[in-house]
Amino acid sequence: MWFAISLIIAQTPGAEAPRFEAKESLRLTQQAWREALEDRPQLVTLSADIDRGNTRANQLQERLRLLETKAFSNREWKAYWERQVLTARAYANELSHASVPSGAAKAKGLRDWADLSTRKIANQDVYLEAVVTERDALENAIDAMEQVDDARFGQEESGVLTSHQNPLRRHRRHLDDLERQLKIQSGKRVLAEADDAMVERQIESTTILVKAQTVDSQLAQEELRIAEQQSEVGPEPADPWSQAYGAYWSKRAEEIRTKAQALRLDLKGQTRQLKAYQIERTLVEGRIKYRIGRIEALEQDVVEASRLGRWAQVALDGTVDWSQRRGWQVMLGLLLIAIFLKIGLVFINTLGKGIQHAADDGDASHQSAGEQRAGTIAAVLTGLLRIAAFVIAGLIALDTIGVNTGPILGSVAILGLAISFGSQSLVKDLVNGFFILIENQYAVGDVVEIAGQTGTVEQINLRSTRIRQLDGTLHVIPNGSISRVANLTRDWCRALCHVGVGYGSDLNQVEAIVNQVGETLFAEEDWKERLQDAPVFVGVTELADSAVTFRVMATTGPGEQWAVVRELNKRLKEAFDAEGIEIPFPQRVIHTVQS
């Protein structure tokens, strides 16, 4: 463009000055330098006002965004001055070799400009150091504010104490209030210490920034000197290229003056900001000392309020207050609870007796199966009802004296859930015990065979069954382990006798004697109640080595089979002896054969 202007001026009539013809390389380096010079980034200053109406967190965030913008701008300015160094030196080298009017002076000015750009690059690093220092301080302060919830501080109020609160509850609320205030003051101390660290770093950052801006202002004056000097180098009125060169630098000088003025204003603002930070740090240190004093005083108050002697005094005051205001009410309530509990226990006992009475057959000398089952169900039912009555009475009593039973019920529910998961065997025992009672598999007094053990049932509950053997051994069997039950005394039983006679005995005579003994036994009054029919000869069951074994059978009442067997054995022995019928015992007969 400047080459075209020079050609136009050179063709103007009356021009007598020598014409300068710019080479292609000079035009290219000039164009590159000017493009780099005019491609200036946005100038960002840190003296921008912060909206004081925002919250402190928003102010810190706004300042942090300004610092990030400043850091980005400084990196752009650093790259800008790096391009200036390269293009200005290349332009100066071309001017040195070209036949430009006052070319040496112009080349020297451009080299001075390149040296100035190098110093500008170094100063941008100082700017970045200041920005990074303050940015780190702000981020630490923001982290501290996020850790300490500002909404809790200064806004929490202690509970309103009413005249009806007892001393224990009032003292507990007082302790809670002290601990809450201690947390508030501790949080405010954390924020004050974070502010102190931030202000300290901001002072350090602003000091570096003032130093960098001072250097920048000096360099701006140096820029202005170079621009003014270059605009006056070699005034050749007849040389269009030199006129354009000088005009370009004059325009640049005006821009530099404007920038220098902005830098001076920014420097003054940063200097004022440095003084403000120093004053703020003094105030922050005062806040920290105040918070520390408040924390120490509150900690001392908590220690005093938590002493055993203080709690003892509060407990005594609470007892006196309770006796004066609610003592008679609580005593009356407990008395009513005791009365209703006693009535409930009497009702439960009456219910148990009623169940047993409903199954009573009127025979005091003999306990029937129905009576046994009724007794078992009555014992289990009355036991459960007694437990429920005591639990309900206990909860009502606790509520009457002022104990919150909600957590207790919640704990019981959680305990029940834990038992259901961790005590599956117990649950299995309870379920099996429930079905044993409902199905009436056996009752107290029954002779049963359970889990390989035979004995008389002494006790049944939901958890276990107790049976006692004939030799007195007591077995406690968990209901969950009962998979098979043999009841030897349910409804009716059968007496079985196995007797052996010699091979020489008349079996028809033996059968007649056995049936006669059975009819005689069945006819007797004492045994007729135990027997449901007369014992009879069933038949031969075995041809043994020493005897012919036959079976005698009779149907008896529940549990009477063993007595009937014993009596039959005795009477059959007497009858066979009277008739000369031998009951053999094992013996060996040797026959000698003579040849």
Secondary structure by P-SEA (a helix, b strand, c coil): caaaaaaaaaaccccccbbbbbcaaaaaaaaaaaaaaacccbbbbccccccccccaaaaaaaaaaaaaaaaaaaaaaaaaaaaaaaaaaaaaaaaaaccccaaaaaaaaaaaaaaaaaaaaaaaaaaaaaaaaaaaaaaaaaaaaaacccccccccccccccccccaaaaaaaaaaaaaaaaaaaaaaaaaaaaaaaaaaaaaaaaaaaaaaaaaaaaaaaaaaaaaaaaaacccccccaaaaaaaaaaaaaaaaaaaaaaaaaaaaaaaaaaaaaaaaaaaaaaaaaaaaaaaaaaaaaaaaaaacaaaaaaaaaaaaaaaaaccaaaaaaaaaaaaaaaaaaaaaaaaaaaaaaaaacccccccccaaaaaaaaaaaaaaaaaaaaaaaaaaaaaaaaacccaaaaaaaaaaaaaaaaaacaaaaaaaaaaaaaaaaccccccccccccccbbbbccccccbbbbbcccbbbbbbccccccccccccccbbbbbbbbbbcccccaaaaaaaaaaaaaaaaaccccccccccccccccccccccccbbbbbbbbbcccaaaaaaaaaaaaaaaaaaaacccccccbbbbbbbcc
